[in-house]
Amino acid sequence: MAHARYRERMSRSDPRLYLSAEGETFTQGCEISLAPGQAHYLGNVMRHSVGDAVRVFNGRDGEWSARIHTLRKDRGSVVLRNLERPQCATQGAELLFAPLKRDATELVIRMGTELGVTSFRPVVTERTNTHRLNADRLLLIAEEAAEQCERLDVPHIQLLSPLRQVLAEWPEGRALCVALERQQEETGTVSGEALLIGPEGGFSEAEVALLKHHPAVRSISLGSLILKAETAVCAGLVRLAVARGF
């Protein structure tokens, strides 16, 4: 109900921006600087000017209505007016995934952010083809997806790590759901704090054996069809969301 009232107050035409503003706490009347790309977006793409309304959030202090205070070619600032939504953490799962080709990896970040992923953990498997990631680019995609879907935080993107190392350090009491192709799903309710999706071509036999013997791993099915990795990410996250009751 509170979110519905918020939607009534805020115009759909008001841009929504993530302002990290590290070290600054959002308070009424506070002036917050825009990144060069954000100033360009407001002035040249959205055709906004000084005095126009925007919505801003920083992942810590909720979402605020604001007004553009200064705006030039590559710089600008906004002044905070009212707290519209108090901060709350997104309820979702951590996503472990084997990096894919650039476009597919970026799609995983975008869809995962929209589906409530709290943290992305890229892992290197035996069949992983991509071993380099542009972390800054992926974080920007996560920020833009968070702006679009109206979540109040931006998921963390962790460093690329070997799957075996991650499993060796994974707590036994923290359920890790894994989509294993052509493997029988474990009985009981599907639930878990994290989801692991393998690379194109699936996990190797050695990795399947390792996963099956890990006490935290819960095998889940994504249906009878073989899915592309990015599709499997979406399907798996939806399964966990439904199990949580959204």
VMD Tcl script that draws the C-alpha trace (Angstrom):
set ca {
  {0.00 0.00 0.00}
  {2.83 2.42 0.87}
  {4.51 1.69 -2.45}
  {1.22 2.35 -4.27}
  {0.93 5.77 -2.62}
  {4.53 6.48 -3.61}
  {3.70 5.71 -7.25}
  {0.74 8.12 -7.09}
  {2.97 10.95 -5.86}
  {5.85 10.45 -8.28}
  {5.47 11.14 -11.98}
  {6.57 8.40 -14.35}
  {8.44 11.09 -16.30}
  {10.73 11.86 -13.35}
  {14.13 10.26 -14.01}
  {15.41 7.91 -11.32}
  {19.13 7.93 -10.58}
  {21.48 5.94 -8.40}
  {23.91 8.35 -6.69}
  {26.56 6.43 -4.79}
  {27.77 9.61 -3.02}
  {30.22 7.65 -0.89}
  {30.63 9.11 2.58}
  {27.54 11.34 2.27}
  {24.28 10.70 4.10}
  {21.08 11.73 2.33}
  {19.24 14.39 4.32}
  {16.70 17.04 3.39}
  {18.31 20.02 1.67}
  {21.55 18.19 0.96}
  {23.20 18.93 -2.40}
  {24.53 15.83 -4.18}
  {26.82 15.92 -7.22}
  {25.97 14.05 -10.40}
  {28.40 11.89 -12.33}
  {29.32 13.29 -15.79}
  {27.25 10.61 -17.52}
  {24.22 11.42 -15.37}
  {24.48 15.14 -16.11}
  {24.66 14.32 -19.83}
  {21.66 12.00 -19.52}
  {19.49 14.57 -17.76}
  {20.41 17.50 -19.97}
  {20.92 15.99 -23.41}
  {18.85 12.82 -23.39}
  {15.92 13.71 -21.12}
  {16.08 17.44 -21.98}
  {15.72 18.40 -18.32}
  {16.92 21.65 -16.82}
  {17.50 23.35 -13.47}
  {14.45 23.03 -11.23}
  {13.09 19.85 -12.78}
  {12.17 16.92 -10.54}
  {14.19 13.71 -10.25}
  {14.22 10.70 -7.95}
  {17.47 9.55 -6.38}
  {18.72 6.76 -4.12}
  {22.12 5.65 -2.82}
  {21.44 2.13 -1.54}
  {21.68 3.29 2.08}
  {19.25 6.12 2.85}
  {16.10 5.30 0.94}
  {14.65 7.04 -2.10}
  {14.29 10.80 -2.24}
  {12.51 13.32 -4.40}
  {14.91 16.01 -5.56}
  {15.30 18.99 -7.85}
  {18.07 19.66 -10.32}
  {20.18 22.43 -8.75}
  {22.92 22.88 -11.34}
  {23.31 21.34 -14.77}
  {26.05 21.84 -17.33}
  {27.52 19.74 -20.14}
  {29.36 17.22 -17.94}
  {28.52 18.20 -14.40}
  {25.56 18.95 -12.22}
  {23.93 18.50 -8.83}
  {20.57 17.88 -7.22}
  {19.10 19.07 -3.93}
  {17.18 16.54 -1.86}
  {13.61 17.43 -0.91}
  {11.65 14.60 0.73}
  {12.22 10.98 1.70}
  {9.69 9.04 -0.36}
  {10.62 5.47 0.60}
  {12.72 4.38 3.58}
  {15.61 2.04 2.92}
  {14.91 -1.68 2.84}
  {17.07 -4.54 1.64}
  {16.04 -6.47 -1.45}
  {14.94 -9.98 -0.55}
  {16.63 -12.28 -3.02}
  {19.36 -14.84 -3.59}
  {23.05 -14.69 -4.32}
  {23.78 -15.80 -7.88}
  {26.85 -17.87 -8.73}
  {27.36 -18.20 -12.46}
  {30.01 -19.11 -14.99}
  {30.80 -16.05 -17.14}
  {29.47 -16.17 -20.69}
  {30.14 -14.13 -23.80}
  {29.94 -10.39 -23.15}
  {26.33 -9.76 -24.22}
  {25.05 -12.85 -22.40}
  {26.93 -11.95 -19.21}
  {25.51 -8.43 -19.31}
  {22.03 -9.90 -19.78}
  {22.55 -12.07 -16.69}
  {23.49 -8.99 -14.64}
  {20.48 -7.02 -15.87}
  {17.92 -9.79 -15.41}
  {19.43 -10.86 -12.10}
  {19.22 -7.34 -10.72}
  {15.58 -7.08 -11.79}
  {14.86 -10.46 -10.18}
  {16.31 -9.44 -6.82}
  {19.83 -10.89 -6.85}
  {21.66 -9.52 -3.82}
  {25.16 -10.43 -4.99}
  {26.72 -11.80 -8.19}
  {29.60 -14.23 -7.79}
  {31.19 -15.22 -11.12}
  {32.96 -18.59 -10.93}
  {35.44 -20.36 -13.18}
  {34.42 -23.91 -14.08}
  {36.23 -26.46 -16.23}
  {34.14 -25.47 -19.24}
  {34.16 -21.71 -18.69}
  {35.23 -19.97 -21.90}
  {35.55 -16.43 -20.54}
  {38.08 -15.68 -17.83}
  {38.05 -11.87 -17.93}
  {35.27 -9.54 -16.86}
  {34.88 -5.78 -17.03}
  {33.76 -5.22 -13.44}
  {33.10 -1.48 -13.93}
  {30.90 -2.16 -16.95}
  {28.92 -4.86 -15.11}
  {28.42 -2.61 -12.08}
  {27.09 0.15 -14.35}
  {24.59 -2.30 -15.86}
  {23.49 -3.35 -12.36}
  {23.03 0.30 -11.36}
  {20.96 1.09 -14.45}
  {18.82 -2.02 -13.89}
  {18.25 -1.02 -10.26}
  {17.16 2.44 -11.42}
  {14.71 0.94 -13.89}
  {13.13 -1.69 -11.63}
  {12.78 0.66 -8.61}
  {14.75 -1.42 -6.14}
  {16.47 0.58 -3.39}
  {19.88 -1.04 -3.57}
  {22.41 -2.23 -6.12}
  {23.71 -5.81 -5.99}
  {27.36 -6.41 -5.22}
  {29.53 -7.92 -7.96}
  {32.29 -10.09 -6.55}
  {35.63 -11.00 -8.07}
  {35.94 -13.99 -10.39}
  {36.88 -17.10 -8.38}
  {37.46 -20.81 -9.14}
  {34.36 -22.89 -8.45}
  {36.34 -25.45 -6.46}
  {37.66 -22.74 -4.16}
  {34.18 -21.29 -3.64}
  {32.77 -24.71 -2.78}
  {35.63 -25.46 -0.40}
  {34.83 -22.28 1.53}
  {31.04 -22.54 1.30}
  {29.32 -22.95 4.72}
  {27.60 -26.32 5.12}
  {24.53 -24.69 6.64}
  {23.92 -22.28 3.77}
  {21.78 -23.98 1.13}
  {23.11 -23.68 -2.41}
  {20.64 -24.62 -5.14}
  {22.28 -25.97 -8.29}
  {20.67 -26.63 -11.65}
  {22.20 -29.92 -12.79}
  {21.12 -30.98 -16.27}
  {19.39 -34.37 -16.45}
  {19.78 -34.88 -12.71}
  {16.85 -35.75 -10.48}
  {15.63 -32.95 -8.26}
  {15.85 -33.50 -4.53}
  {12.52 -34.05 -2.81}
  {11.05 -31.40 -0.57}
  {10.48 -27.66 -0.85}
  {12.81 -25.76 -3.16}
  {14.58 -23.18 -1.04}
  {18.01 -21.68 -0.74}
  {19.97 -18.51 -0.17}
  {22.00 -18.92 -3.35}
  {21.75 -20.32 -6.86}
  {24.54 -21.77 -9.01}
  {24.20 -21.93 -12.80}
  {26.91 -23.61 -14.84}
  {28.47 -22.72 -18.19}
  {27.26 -23.49 -21.69}
  {27.76 -27.25 -22.01}
  {27.13 -27.83 -18.33}
  {29.39 -28.90 -15.50}
  {32.09 -31.51 -16.03}
  {31.62 -34.99 -14.57}
  {34.16 -34.20 -11.87}
  {32.30 -31.00 -10.92}
  {28.94 -32.83 -10.82}
  {30.45 -35.39 -8.43}
  {31.90 -32.60 -6.28}
  {28.56 -30.81 -6.14}
  {26.62 -33.95 -5.30}
  {28.84 -34.65 -2.31}
  {28.77 -31.11 -0.92}
  {26.45 -30.97 2.14}
  {25.08 -27.52 1.24}
  {24.11 -28.33 -2.35}
  {20.46 -28.86 -3.25}
  {19.79 -30.11 -6.78}
  {16.86 -28.43 -8.56}
  {15.28 -28.99 -11.95}
  {14.53 -26.28 -14.48}
  {12.30 -28.49 -16.60}
  {12.74 -31.16 -19.23}
  {14.32 -28.89 -21.86}
  {17.98 -27.90 -22.05}
  {18.20 -24.14 -21.52}
  {20.81 -21.62 -22.53}
  {22.77 -20.48 -19.49}
  {21.21 -17.01 -19.36}
  {17.72 -18.53 -19.66}
  {18.58 -20.97 -16.87}
  {19.57 -18.04 -14.65}
  {16.15 -16.46 -15.12}
  {14.27 -19.72 -14.60}
  {16.24 -20.62 -11.49}
  {15.83 -17.23 -9.86}
  {12.09 -17.30 -10.52}
  {11.83 -20.75 -8.90}
  {13.54 -19.50 -5.75}
  {11.43 -16.33 -5.72}
  {8.21 -18.33 -5.96}
  {9.41 -20.57 -3.12}
  {10.03 -17.44 -0.99}
  {6.58 -16.12 -1.85}
  {8.22 -13.21 -3.67}
}
mol new
graphics top color blue
foreach p $ca { graphics top sphere $p radius 0.5 }
foreach p [lrange $ca 0 end-1] q [lrange $ca 1 end] { graphics top cylinder $p $q radius 0.2 }
display resetview
